[in-house]
Amino acid sequence: MLICVLFFLPFLNIECGNQKLIVVSGTDLVTGFSMKVPSPDSGNNSIKKSDPNIYAVLALLFSILGGIFSIVLRGQNNLKTIVVTFAALTAASLIVLQIDMNSRISSEAKTVMVRINFEFGYWLCLIIPIILIVFSLLIAGSKKTTEEEKQSTSAT
């Protein structure tokens, strides 16, 4: 559920040359946003609308579903597997989001020097599911070795 809150933080910063055009939050990526883009020829600004990004929508949806399942299935054996699956889907969606945004910018930046920088909100949303996955695997591995040690000592 923490990732849902982090979607309100800045996710990316779009710059043209050295001029910051817009700082986009995760919720802006989910709902769509518009920005003023300077024209290289006339110097006038034009408004460019960006539709909702499907990968941002999926990342938010997977994190919400992971949170809901962790509350509803509390105490059940398969809870860890479900939460780790949703964490992996969230992280994968965020990685594909980065690839998609970079490819969109590079295809549109043929006439204008446009650059995209991913901000701390994006990186936190990406790192938290990865940490959850690593800790879940470490805890599962330590529980297996503890159970194996108990079985070997009870057998002797």
Helices and strands as residue ranges (DSSP letters): H 2-6, E 10-16, E 19-25, H 26-31, E 33-38, E 45-50, H 54-72, H 79-108, E 114-118, H 120-155
